[in-house]
Amino acid sequence: METMQSRSTPQSIDDLALIDDEWSVTDVVRRAMEGTENPRLRTVMAALVRHLHEFLREVRPTDEEFELGLEFIAALGHATHATNNEVVLAADVLGLSTLVTTMNNSTVGGRTPGALLGPFYRANAPRYQCGDCVVQDDAPGLPLFVSGTVRSTDGTPLRGATIEVWQASPVGLYDNQDPNQPDRNLRGLFQTDAEGGYHFRTVRPAGYPVPTNGPVGELLAAQFRHPYRPAHIHFIVAAPGYRTLVTQVFADDSDILETDVTFGVHRQLVGRFQQVEAGRSPWADIPAPFYTLAFDFTLEPGVQTFPRPPID
């Protein structure tokens, strides 16, 4: 009878791809992933492993610190639900979202810069006509009249472009955070007119803190960072044949433009929130005082896409 020893050829341990020291771990992992068929996935994962391993070798965490890091990542998932996306929030406060947005949205050719989508974008915004008001309740605060033009990088006005907006209330809460607000309050979907123009009425938003009752809040506290964002309005501007613009416009009188917790304030996205003390709005029968904001958007040719909402 053939013995097990005669049917197998012993291998030399020296020839096996095994771990010898901390430097060999990376190469063993890299070899394990070399068979990835998707070229982009292969490239991304190879770079991710390389940089993560270098990060660990640089900071040299203890076993306890490594466990704490894993617990933090797990806590992000546990804190994510239908009305809060803690994973997106973590990417925001670490500057990751802004960095990716900036890399993928250059201002070459006059294109309006992008800004992060944020964790509060929701689908199915109410559709309005230009000039309508997106305020569905008796929110306190002064009215804000927003207007502008959407153009291509060659200066052509874009008729029928879609303008989607959402913002926090004058007390700094989005509708999904505030049970006292109507569903999808301060959200709206508009289309530009024949000259590429848009205008609508809202109420001046307040700056607000990002949610701090989860692991991201604990991280900010440990870093002695405030959790606030300057007052702003979110915009998605889209037109067939053009790259969709996801951006924000910030109030120029905010005192925390330089310390936005999500690092989202691009210099070209600071808009003038001008207070009018006398007279009436030229396109709504609203007496002063009120605010106006005039802001134009420029799109570059490309493929029209729409972001996936991070919450319901």
TIDO-109525 format. One record per atom (N, C-alpha, C): chain; residue in three letters; x, y, z. Coordinates in steps of 0.2 Angstrom, whole numbers. Example, Ala and Ser with C-alpha at 12.3 -4.5 7.8 and 13.67 -1.06 7.14 Angstrom:
<atoms>
c|r|X|Y|Z
A|ALA|66|-28|39
A|ALA|62|-22|39
A|ALA|66|-16|39
A|SER|64|-11|35
A|SER|68|-5|36
A|SER|64|0|39
</atoms>
This chain:
<atoms>
c|r|X|Y|Z
A|MET|4|-6|0
A|MET|0|0|0
A|MET|4|6|0
A|GLU|2|11|-4
A|GLU|6|17|-5
A|GLU|5|21|1
A|THR|11|23|4
A|THR|10|27|10
A|THR|9|35|9
A|MET|7|38|14
A|MET|6|46|13
A|MET|12|49|11
A|GLN|18|47|14
A|GLN|24|50|13
A|GLN|26|49|6
A|SER|25|43|3
A|SER|27|42|-4
A|SER|22|46|-9
A|ARG|16|48|-7
A|ARG|12|51|-11
A|ARG|13|59|-11
A|SER|16|61|-7
A|SER|17|69|-6
A|SER|25|70|-6
A|THR|26|76|-9
A|THR|33|78|-9
A|THR|34|84|-4
A|PRO|38|83|1
A|PRO|39|88|6
A|PRO|41|94|3
A|GLN|38|100|6
A|GLN|41|106|3
A|GLN|45|110|8
A|SER|50|113|5
A|SER|55|117|9
A|SER|51|123|12
A|ILE|51|124|19
A|ILE|48|129|22
A|ILE|51|136|19
A|ASP|57|136|17
A|ASP|61|142|15
A|ASP|58|144|8
A|ASP|54|140|5
A|ASP|51|141|-2
A|ASP|44|144|-1
A|LEU|41|144|5
A|LEU|34|146|6
A|LEU|34|153|7
A|ALA|29|156|4
A|ALA|27|164|6
A|ALA|24|164|12
A|LEU|29|164|17
A|LEU|26|165|24
A|LEU|29|171|27
A|ILE|27|173|33
A|ILE|29|179|37
A|ILE|35|178|40
A|ASP|40|183|39
A|ASP|46|183|43
A|ASP|47|188|48
A|ASP|44|194|46
A|ASP|45|200|50
A|ASP|39|205|48
A|GLU|39|211|51
A|GLU|34|216|49
A|GLU|34|218|42
A|TRP|40|218|39
A|TRP|41|220|32
A|TRP|38|215|27
A|SER|38|209|29
A|SER|36|204|24
A|SER|29|203|24
A|VAL|25|206|29
A|VAL|18|205|29
A|VAL|15|208|22
A|THR|17|214|21
A|THR|14|218|15
A|THR|15|214|9
A|ASP|21|211|8
A|ASP|22|208|1
A|ASP|17|201|1
A|VAL|17|198|7
A|VAL|12|192|7
A|VAL|5|194|5
A|VAL|3|199|8
A|VAL|-4|201|6
A|VAL|-5|203|-1
A|ARG|0|207|-4
A|ARG|0|209|-10
A|ARG|0|203|-15
A|ARG|4|198|-14
A|ARG|4|192|-18
A|ARG|-3|189|-18
A|ALA|-7|189|-12
A|ALA|-13|186|-12
A|ALA|-18|189|-16
A|MET|-17|195|-18
A|MET|-22|199|-21
A|MET|-21|200|-29
A|GLU|-15|197|-31
A|GLU|-13|198|-38
A|GLU|-17|195|-43
A|GLY|-22|190|-41
A|GLY|-26|187|-46
A|GLY|-33|191|-47
A|THR|-33|197|-44
A|THR|-39|201|-45
A|THR|-40|202|-52
A|GLU|-46|200|-55
A|GLU|-47|201|-62
A|GLU|-49|209|-64
A|ASN|-53|212|-60
A|ASN|-54|219|-61
A|ASN|-48|223|-60
A|PRO|-46|226|-66
A|PRO|-40|230|-65
A|PRO|-40|236|-60
A|ARG|-46|240|-60
A|ARG|-46|245|-56
A|ARG|-46|243|-49
A|LEU|-50|238|-47
A|LEU|-50|235|-40
A|LEU|-43|233|-38
A|ARG|-40|230|-43
A|ARG|-33|227|-41
A|ARG|-28|233|-39
A|THR|-29|239|-43
A|THR|-25|244|-42
A|THR|-27|248|-35
A|VAL|-33|249|-34
A|VAL|-35|252|-28
A|VAL|-33|248|-22
A|MET|-35|242|-22
A|MET|-33|238|-16
A|MET|-26|237|-15
A|ALA|-22|237|-20
A|ALA|-15|236|-19
A|ALA|-12|243|-16
A|ALA|-15|248|-18
A|ALA|-12|255|-15
A|ALA|-15|256|-8
A|LEU|-21|253|-7
A|LEU|-24|254|0
A|LEU|-20|250|5
A|VAL|-19|244|3
A|VAL|-15|239|8
A|VAL|-8|242|9
A|ARG|-5|245|3
A|ARG|2|248|4
A|ARG|2|254|9
A|HIS|-3|258|8
A|HIS|-3|264|12
A|HIS|-5|263|19
A|LEU|-10|258|20
A|LEU|-12|256|27
A|LEU|-7|253|31
A|HIS|-3|249|27
A|HIS|3|245|31
A|HIS|8|250|33
A|GLU|9|255|28
A|GLU|14|260|30
A|GLU|12|265|36
A|PHE|5|266|36
A|PHE|3|270|41
A|PHE|4|266|48
A|LEU|2|260|48
A|LEU|3|256|54
A|LEU|10|256|56
A|ARG|15|255|52
A|ARG|22|255|53
A|ARG|24|262|56
A|GLU|21|267|53
A|GLU|23|274|56
A|GLU|21|275|63
A|VAL|14|274|64
A|VAL|12|276|71
A|VAL|13|270|76
A|ARG|14|264|74
A|ARG|15|258|78
A|ARG|10|258|84
A|PRO|4|256|82
A|PRO|-1|256|87
A|PRO|0|250|92
A|THR|-2|250|98
A|THR|-2|244|102
A|THR|-8|240|101
A|ASP|-8|234|103
A|ASP|-14|230|102
A|ASP|-20|233|105
A|GLU|-20|236|110
A|GLU|-26|240|113
A|GLU|-28|245|109
A|GLU|-23|249|106
A|GLU|-25|255|102
A|GLU|-28|252|95
A|PHE|-25|247|92
A|PHE|-28|244|86
A|PHE|-35|242|88
A|GLU|-36|238|93
A|GLU|-43|236|95
A|GLU|-48|242|95
A|LEU|-46|248|98
A|LEU|-50|254|99
A|LEU|-51|257|92
A|GLY|-46|256|87
A|GLY|-48|259|80
A|GLY|-53|254|77
A|LEU|-53|248|78
A|LEU|-58|244|75
A|LEU|-65|245|78
A|GLU|-65|246|85
A|GLU|-71|248|88
A|GLU|-74|254|85
A|PHE|-70|259|84
A|PHE|-72|265|81
A|PHE|-75|264|74
A|ILE|-72|260|70
A|ILE|-75|259|63
A|ILE|-82|255|64
A|ALA|-82|250|68
A|ALA|-88|247|69
A|ALA|-94|251|72
A|ALA|-92|256|76
A|ALA|-97|261|79
A|ALA|-100|265|74
A|LEU|-96|267|69
A|LEU|-98|271|63
A|LEU|-104|267|60
A|GLY|-103|261|59
A|GLY|-109|257|56
A|GLY|-115|256|61
A|HIS|-114|255|67
A|HIS|-119|255|72
A|HIS|-123|261|72
A|ALA|-120|267|71
A|ALA|-123|273|72
A|ALA|-126|276|65
A|THR|-126|272|60
A|THR|-128|273|53
A|THR|-135|270|53
A|HIS|-140|274|51
A|HIS|-147|272|50
A|HIS|-151|276|45
A|ALA|-157|276|45
A|ALA|-161|279|40
A|ALA|-160|286|40
A|THR|-159|289|45
A|THR|-159|297|46
A|THR|-152|299|48
A|ASN|-147|295|48
A|ASN|-140|297|50
A|ASN|-135|293|47
A|ASN|-131|296|43
A|ASN|-125|292|40
A|ASN|-119|294|43
A|GLU|-117|290|48
A|GLU|-111|291|52
A|GLU|-104|290|48
A|VAL|-105|286|43
A|VAL|-99|284|39
A|VAL|-97|290|35
A|VAL|-103|293|32
A|VAL|-102|299|28
A|VAL|-99|305|32
A|LEU|-102|306|38
A|LEU|-100|311|43
A|LEU|-93|310|44
A|ALA|-90|304|46
A|ALA|-83|303|47
A|ALA|-79|305|41
A|ALA|-81|303|35
A|ALA|-77|305|29
A|ALA|-77|313|29
A|ASP|-82|316|31
A|ASP|-82|323|30
A|ASP|-78|327|35
A|VAL|-78|325|42
A|VAL|-74|328|47
A|VAL|-67|327|46
A|LEU|-65|321|43
A|LEU|-58|320|41
A|LEU|-55|323|35
A|GLY|-59|327|32
A|GLY|-57|330|25
A|GLY|-57|326|19
A|LEU|-59|320|20
A|LEU|-59|315|14
A|LEU|-64|317|9
A|SER|-70|319|11
A|SER|-75|320|6
A|SER|-73|326|2
A|THR|-70|331|6
A|THR|-68|338|2
A|THR|-63|336|-2
A|LEU|-58|332|0
A|LEU|-52|331|-5
A|LEU|-54|327|-11
A|VAL|-58|322|-10
A|VAL|-61|319|-16
A|VAL|-65|324|-21
A|THR|-69|328|-18
A|THR|-73|332|-22
A|THR|-68|337|-26
A|THR|-63|340|-22
A|THR|-59|345|-25
A|THR|-54|341|-31
A|MET|-52|335|-30
A|MET|-49|332|-35
A|MET|-53|330|-41
A|ASN|-59|329|-40
A|ASN|-63|327|-46
A|ASN|-67|333|-49
A|ASN|-66|339|-46
A|ASN|-70|345|-49
A|ASN|-65|351|-49
A|SER|-61|351|-54
A|SER|-57|357|-55
A|SER|-61|363|-57
A|THR|-58|369|-56
A|THR|-61|375|-59
A|THR|-58|377|-65
A|VAL|-54|373|-69
A|VAL|-51|374|-75
A|VAL|-57|376|-80
A|GLY|-56|381|-84
A|GLY|-61|383|-89
A|GLY|-67|387|-86
A|GLY|-66|389|-79
A|GLY|-72|393|-76
A|GLY|-77|389|-73
A|ARG|-76|382|-73
A|ARG|-82|378|-69
A|ARG|-82|380|-62
A|THR|-88|380|-60
A|THR|-90|381|-53
A|THR|-87|376|-49
A|PRO|-83|377|-43
A|PRO|-81|372|-39
A|PRO|-86|368|-36
A|GLY|-85|361|-35
A|GLY|-89|357|-31
A|GLY|-88|358|-23
A|ALA|-93|355|-20
A|ALA|-92|354|-12
A|ALA|-96|348|-10
A|LEU|-94|345|-5
A|LEU|-96|339|-3
A|LEU|-104|338|-2
A|LEU|-107|332|-4
A|LEU|-114|331|-4
A|LEU|-117|332|3
A|GLY|-113|329|8
A|GLY|-115|330|15
A|GLY|-120|324|17
A|PRO|-121|323|23
A|PRO|-125|317|25
A|PRO|-133|318|25
A|PHE|-135|324|23
A|PHE|-142|326|24
A|PHE|-146|326|17
A|TYR|-143|324|12
A|TYR|-146|325|5
A|TYR|-151|319|5
A|ARG|-157|321|3
A|ARG|-163|316|2
A|ARG|-166|316|-5
A|ALA|-168|311|-7
A|ALA|-171|311|-14
A|ALA|-179|313|-14
A|ASN|-182|314|-19
A|ASN|-189|316|-20
A|ASN|-190|323|-17
A|ALA|-186|328|-19
A|ALA|-187|335|-16
A|ALA|-194|337|-20
A|PRO|-198|341|-17
A|PRO|-204|344|-20
A|PRO|-202|348|-26
A|ARG|-206|348|-31
A|ARG|-205|352|-37
A|ARG|-208|359|-37
A|TYR|-205|364|-39
A|TYR|-207|371|-38
A|TYR|-206|374|-45
A|GLN|-210|380|-46
A|GLN|-209|384|-51
A|GLN|-204|390|-49
A|CYS|-200|393|-53
A|CYS|-196|398|-52
A|CYS|-200|404|-48
A|GLY|-197|406|-43
A|GLY|-201|411|-39
A|GLY|-204|408|-33
A|ASP|-206|402|-33
A|ASP|-209|399|-27
A|ASP|-205|399|-21
A|CYS|-208|397|-15
A|CYS|-205|397|-9
A|CYS|-204|390|-6
A|VAL|-198|388|-4
A|VAL|-197|381|-2
A|VAL|-199|380|6
A|VAL|-201|386|9
A|VAL|-202|386|16
A|VAL|-210|383|17
A|GLN|-211|378|20
A|GLN|-217|375|21
A|GLN|-220|376|28
A|ASP|-217|379|32
A|ASP|-219|381|39
A|ASP|-218|388|41
A|ASP|-219|390|47
A|ASP|-219|397|49
A|ASP|-212|398|53
A|ALA|-207|396|49
A|ALA|-200|396|52
A|ALA|-198|403|54
A|PRO|-195|404|59
A|PRO|-193|411|61
A|PRO|-187|413|57
A|GLY|-185|419|57
A|GLY|-179|422|53
A|GLY|-182|426|47
A|LEU|-177|429|44
A|LEU|-178|434|38
A|LEU|-179|430|32
A|PRO|-183|432|27
A|PRO|-183|429|21
A|PRO|-177|430|17
A|LEU|-175|425|13
A|LEU|-169|425|8
A|LEU|-171|424|1
A|PHE|-170|429|-3
A|PHE|-171|428|-10
A|PHE|-165|426|-14
A|VAL|-165|420|-17
A|VAL|-159|418|-21
A|VAL|-161|418|-28
A|SER|-156|420|-32
A|SER|-156|420|-39
A|SER|-150|419|-43
A|GLY|-150|418|-49
A|GLY|-144|417|-53
A|GLY|-145|414|-60
A|THR|-139|413|-63
A|THR|-140|410|-70
A|THR|-135|404|-70
A|VAL|-137|399|-74
A|VAL|-133|393|-75
A|VAL|-131|394|-83
A|ARG|-124|393|-83
A|ARG|-121|394|-90
A|ARG|-116|388|-91
A|SER|-115|387|-98
A|SER|-109|382|-99
A|SER|-103|386|-99
A|THR|-97|382|-99
A|THR|-91|385|-99
A|THR|-89|390|-105
A|ASP|-93|389|-110
A|ASP|-92|394|-116
A|ASP|-97|400|-115
A|GLY|-100|400|-110
A|GLY|-105|406|-109
A|GLY|-112|405|-111
A|THR|-114|400|-114
A|THR|-120|399|-116
A|THR|-125|398|-110
A|PRO|-131|402|-109
A|PRO|-136|400|-104
A|PRO|-139|393|-105
A|LEU|-140|390|-100
A|LEU|-143|383|-100
A|LEU|-150|383|-98
A|ARG|-154|383|-103
A|ARG|-161|383|-102
A|ARG|-164|376|-100
A|GLY|-168|376|-95
A|GLY|-171|369|-93
A|GLY|-166|365|-88
A|ALA|-161|368|-86
A|ALA|-156|365|-81
A|ALA|-160|364|-75
A|THR|-158|359|-71
A|THR|-161|357|-65
A|THR|-157|360|-59
A|ILE|-161|363|-55
A|ILE|-158|366|-49
A|ILE|-161|363|-43
A|GLU|-157|359|-39
A|GLU|-160|356|-33
A|GLU|-157|359|-27
A|VAL|-161|361|-22
A|VAL|-158|364|-16
A|VAL|-160|361|-10
A|TRP|-156|361|-4
A|TRP|-158|359|2
A|TRP|-154|363|7
A|GLN|-157|364|13
A|GLN|-153|368|18
A|GLN|-156|367|25
A|ALA|-152|369|30
A|ALA|-155|369|37
A|ALA|-159|375|38
A|SER|-163|374|44
A|SER|-168|380|46
A|SER|-164|385|49
A|PRO|-168|391|51
A|PRO|-165|396|55
A|PRO|-162|394|62
A|VAL|-164|388|64
A|VAL|-162|385|70
A|VAL|-156|380|69
A|GLY|-154|379|63
A|GLY|-149|375|62
A|GLY|-151|367|61
A|LEU|-157|366|59
A|LEU|-159|359|59
A|LEU|-162|357|52
A|TYR|-160|351|49
A|TYR|-163|349|43
A|TYR|-170|346|45
A|ASP|-174|345|40
A|ASP|-181|342|41
A|ASP|-181|335|44
A|ASN|-176|331|42
A|ASN|-176|324|45
A|ASN|-173|324|52
A|GLN|-170|330|54
A|GLN|-168|330|61
A|GLN|-173|333|66
A|ASP|-178|337|63
A|ASP|-183|341|67
A|ASP|-190|338|66
A|PRO|-193|335|71
A|PRO|-200|333|71
A|PRO|-205|338|70
A|ASN|-203|344|71
A|ASN|-207|350|71
A|ASN|-208|353|64
A|GLN|-203|351|59
A|GLN|-203|353|52
A|GLN|-207|348|48
A|PRO|-211|351|43
A|PRO|-214|346|38
A|PRO|-209|342|34
A|ASP|-211|336|32
A|ASP|-207|332|28
A|ASP|-204|336|22
A|ARG|-198|335|21
A|ARG|-194|339|15
A|ARG|-195|346|15
A|ASN|-196|349|21
A|ASN|-196|356|21
A|ASN|-189|359|19
A|LEU|-189|365|16
A|LEU|-183|368|14
A|LEU|-179|364|9
A|ARG|-182|361|5
A|ARG|-179|357|0
A|ARG|-184|359|-7
A|GLY|-180|359|-12
A|GLY|-184|360|-18
A|GLY|-181|359|-25
A|LEU|-185|358|-30
A|LEU|-182|356|-37
A|LEU|-185|361|-42
A|PHE|-180|365|-45
A|PHE|-182|370|-50
A|PHE|-179|369|-57
A|GLN|-182|372|-62
A|GLN|-179|372|-68
A|GLN|-177|379|-71
A|THR|-172|380|-74
A|THR|-170|387|-76
A|THR|-175|389|-82
A|ASP|-175|395|-83
A|ASP|-180|398|-88
A|ASP|-176|398|-95
A|ALA|-179|402|-100
A|ALA|-176|402|-107
A|ALA|-169|405|-107
A|GLU|-168|410|-102
A|GLU|-161|413|-101
A|GLU|-156|410|-97
A|GLY|-158|404|-94
A|GLY|-154|400|-90
A|GLY|-155|403|-82
A|GLY|-160|407|-81
A|GLY|-160|410|-75
A|GLY|-164|406|-70
A|TYR|-163|407|-63
A|TYR|-167|403|-58
A|TYR|-168|408|-52
A|HIS|-174|408|-49
A|HIS|-174|412|-43
A|HIS|-180|408|-38
A|PHE|-179|409|-32
A|PHE|-183|406|-27
A|PHE|-183|409|-20
A|ARG|-188|408|-16
A|ARG|-188|411|-10
A|ARG|-187|406|-4
A|THR|-183|408|1
A|THR|-182|403|6
A|THR|-181|407|13
A|VAL|-179|405|18
A|VAL|-177|408|24
A|VAL|-170|408|25
A|ARG|-167|413|28
A|ARG|-160|412|29
A|ARG|-158|407|34
A|PRO|-153|402|31
A|PRO|-151|397|35
A|PRO|-146|399|41
A|ALA|-146|395|46
A|ALA|-141|396|51
A|ALA|-136|391|51
A|GLY|-130|392|53
A|GLY|-125|387|54
A|GLY|-127|382|59
A|TYR|-124|377|59
A|TYR|-126|371|64
A|TYR|-120|367|65
A|PRO|-121|363|71
A|PRO|-116|358|73
A|PRO|-118|351|69
A|VAL|-113|348|67
A|VAL|-114|341|64
A|VAL|-116|336|70
A|PRO|-120|331|69
A|PRO|-122|327|75
A|PRO|-116|324|79
A|THR|-116|325|85
A|THR|-111|323|90
A|THR|-112|318|95
A|ASN|-118|315|94
A|ASN|-120|309|98
A|ASN|-117|302|97
A|GLY|-113|302|92
A|GLY|-110|296|90
A|GLY|-102|296|90
A|PRO|-99|291|87
A|PRO|-92|291|87
A|PRO|-88|297|84
A|VAL|-91|300|79
A|VAL|-88|306|76
A|VAL|-88|311|81
A|GLY|-93|312|85
A|GLY|-93|317|90
A|GLY|-88|316|96
A|GLU|-87|310|98
A|GLU|-82|308|102
A|GLU|-75|310|100
A|LEU|-74|309|93
A|LEU|-67|310|90
A|LEU|-66|318|90
A|LEU|-71|322|88
A|LEU|-70|329|88
A|LEU|-69|332|95
A|ALA|-72|329|100
A|ALA|-71|331|107
A|ALA|-64|330|109
A|ALA|-61|324|107
A|ALA|-54|322|109
A|ALA|-49|326|105
A|GLN|-51|329|100
A|GLN|-47|334|96
A|GLN|-48|341|98
A|PHE|-52|342|102
A|PHE|-54|349|104
A|PHE|-56|353|98
A|ARG|-60|350|94
A|ARG|-63|354|88
A|ARG|-70|355|89
A|HIS|-72|361|87
A|HIS|-79|363|87
A|HIS|-83|359|81
A|PRO|-89|357|82
A|PRO|-93|353|77
A|PRO|-97|357|72
A|TYR|-96|364|71
A|TYR|-100|368|68
A|TYR|-98|369|60
A|ARG|-103|370|56
A|ARG|-103|372|49
A|ARG|-105|379|48
A|PRO|-102|383|44
A|PRO|-105|390|43
A|PRO|-112|389|39
A|ALA|-116|394|39
A|ALA|-122|394|36
A|ALA|-121|393|28
A|HIS|-125|389|25
A|HIS|-124|388|18
A|HIS|-131|385|15
A|ILE|-131|385|9
A|ILE|-136|381|5
A|ILE|-133|376|0
A|HIS|-136|370|0
A|HIS|-133|365|-4
A|HIS|-137|366|-11
A|PHE|-133|364|-16
A|PHE|-136|364|-23
A|PHE|-133|358|-27
A|ILE|-138|356|-31
A|ILE|-136|351|-36
A|ILE|-138|354|-43
A|VAL|-134|355|-48
A|VAL|-135|359|-54
A|VAL|-134|354|-59
A|ALA|-139|352|-64
A|ALA|-138|347|-69
A|ALA|-141|349|-75
A|ALA|-139|347|-81
A|ALA|-141|348|-87
A|ALA|-139|342|-92
A|PRO|-143|340|-96
A|PRO|-141|335|-101
A|PRO|-135|337|-105
A|GLY|-130|333|-106
A|GLY|-124|334|-109
A|GLY|-119|338|-105
A|TYR|-120|339|-99
A|TYR|-115|342|-94
A|TYR|-114|338|-88
A|ARG|-108|339|-85
A|ARG|-106|336|-79
A|ARG|-110|339|-73
A|THR|-114|335|-69
A|THR|-118|337|-64
A|THR|-113|340|-58
A|LEU|-116|346|-56
A|LEU|-112|350|-51
A|LEU|-115|349|-44
A|VAL|-112|346|-39
A|VAL|-114|346|-32
A|VAL|-110|351|-28
A|THR|-113|356|-25
A|THR|-109|361|-22
A|THR|-113|364|-16
A|GLN|-110|369|-13
A|GLN|-113|373|-8
A|GLN|-111|380|-9
A|VAL|-116|385|-6
A|VAL|-114|392|-6
A|VAL|-115|394|1
A|PHE|-109|397|3
A|PHE|-109|399|10
A|PHE|-110|407|11
A|ALA|-112|408|17
A|ALA|-114|415|19
A|ALA|-107|419|21
A|ASP|-106|424|18
A|ASP|-100|428|18
A|ASP|-99|431|25
A|ASP|-104|432|29
A|ASP|-103|435|36
A|ASP|-102|430|41
A|SER|-101|424|40
A|SER|-100|419|45
A|SER|-93|419|48
A|ASP|-93|418|54
A|ASP|-86|419|57
A|ASP|-82|413|58
A|ILE|-85|407|55
A|ILE|-81|401|55
A|ILE|-80|398|48
A|LEU|-79|402|43
A|LEU|-78|400|37
A|LEU|-71|396|36
A|GLU|-66|398|40
A|GLU|-60|395|40
A|GLU|-59|389|45
A|THR|-64|388|49
A|THR|-64|382|53
A|THR|-70|378|52
A|ASP|-73|378|46
A|ASP|-79|373|45
A|ASP|-76|366|47
A|VAL|-80|362|51
A|VAL|-79|356|53
A|VAL|-77|351|48
A|THR|-80|352|42
A|THR|-80|347|36
A|THR|-75|350|31
A|PHE|-72|356|32
A|PHE|-67|359|28
A|PHE|-69|360|21
A|GLY|-76|362|20
A|GLY|-79|362|14
A|GLY|-79|369|11
A|VAL|-77|374|14
A|VAL|-78|381|11
A|VAL|-72|382|6
A|HIS|-74|382|-1
A|HIS|-70|384|-6
A|HIS|-70|392|-7
A|ARG|-65|395|-8
A|ARG|-65|402|-9
A|ARG|-70|405|-14
A|GLN|-71|401|-19
A|GLN|-76|404|-24
A|GLN|-83|402|-23
A|LEU|-84|399|-17
A|LEU|-91|397|-15
A|LEU|-94|401|-10
A|VAL|-90|406|-8
A|VAL|-93|411|-3
A|VAL|-97|416|-6
A|GLY|-104|416|-5
A|GLY|-108|421|-8
A|GLY|-110|427|-4
A|ARG|-112|432|-7
A|ARG|-114|438|-3
A|ARG|-121|438|0
A|PHE|-122|437|6
A|PHE|-129|437|9
A|PHE|-130|444|11
A|GLN|-133|448|6
A|GLN|-134|455|7
A|GLN|-141|457|11
A|GLN|-141|460|16
A|GLN|-147|462|20
A|GLN|-150|468|17
A|VAL|-156|468|15
A|VAL|-160|474|13
A|VAL|-164|477|18
A|GLU|-163|483|20
A|GLU|-167|486|26
A|GLU|-173|490|24
A|ALA|-174|492|17
A|ALA|-179|496|15
A|ALA|-182|493|9
A|GLY|-188|494|7
A|GLY|-191|492|1
A|GLY|-194|486|1
A|ARG|-196|483|-5
A|ARG|-199|477|-6
A|ARG|-195|473|-11
A|SER|-195|466|-11
A|SER|-192|462|-15
A|SER|-195|463|-22
A|PRO|-190|463|-27
A|PRO|-192|464|-34
A|PRO|-197|459|-37
A|TRP|-196|453|-34
A|TRP|-200|447|-37
A|TRP|-204|443|-32
A|ALA|-206|447|-27
A|ALA|-211|444|-22
A|ALA|-213|449|-17
A|ASP|-219|449|-16
A|ASP|-222|455|-12
A|ASP|-220|454|-4
A|ILE|-214|455|-3
A|ILE|-211|454|4
A|ILE|-208|460|6
A|PRO|-210|463|11
A|PRO|-207|470|13
A|PRO|-200|468|17
A|ALA|-196|473|17
A|ALA|-189|473|20
A|ALA|-191|473|28
A|PRO|-186|470|32
A|PRO|-180|468|30
A|PRO|-180|460|27
A|PHE|-175|459|23
A|PHE|-174|452|20
A|PHE|-167|452|17
A|TYR|-165|446|15
A|TYR|-158|445|12
A|TYR|-159|443|5
A|THR|-154|445|1
A|THR|-153|442|-6
A|THR|-147|439|-7
A|LEU|-147|434|-11
A|LEU|-141|430|-13
A|LEU|-141|429|-21
A|ALA|-136|432|-24
A|ALA|-136|431|-31
A|ALA|-130|427|-33
A|PHE|-131|421|-36
A|PHE|-125|416|-37
A|PHE|-126|413|-44
A|ASP|-121|413|-48
A|ASP|-121|410|-54
A|ASP|-117|403|-54
A|PHE|-119|399|-58
A|PHE|-116|392|-59
A|PHE|-114|391|-66
A|THR|-108|388|-67
A|THR|-105|386|-73
A|THR|-104|379|-74
A|LEU|-107|376|-79
A|LEU|-106|368|-80
A|LEU|-101|367|-85
A|GLU|-98|361|-85
A|GLU|-93|359|-91
A|GLU|-96|353|-94
A|PRO|-95|353|-101
A|PRO|-98|347|-104
A|PRO|-96|341|-101
A|GLY|-100|336|-102
A|GLY|-99|329|-99
A|GLY|-105|325|-98
A|VAL|-105|320|-94
A|VAL|-110|315|-93
A|VAL|-114|318|-87
A|GLN|-121|318|-88
A|GLN|-125|320|-82
A|GLN|-126|314|-78
A|THR|-125|315|-71
A|THR|-126|309|-66
A|THR|-130|313|-60
A|PHE|-132|308|-56
A|PHE|-135|311|-50
A|PHE|-132|307|-44
A|PRO|-131|310|-38
A|PRO|-128|306|-32
A|PRO|-134|302|-29
A|ARG|-131|297|-26
A|ARG|-135|293|-22
A|ARG|-137|296|-15
A|PRO|-143|296|-13
A|PRO|-144|299|-6
A|PRO|-142|295|-1
A|PRO|-138|298|4
A|PRO|-135|294|10
A|PRO|-141|292|15
A|ILE|-147|295|15
A|ILE|-152|294|19
A|ILE|-158|294|16
A|ASP|-164|291|19
A|ASP|-170|291|16
A|ASP|-174|298|16
</atoms>
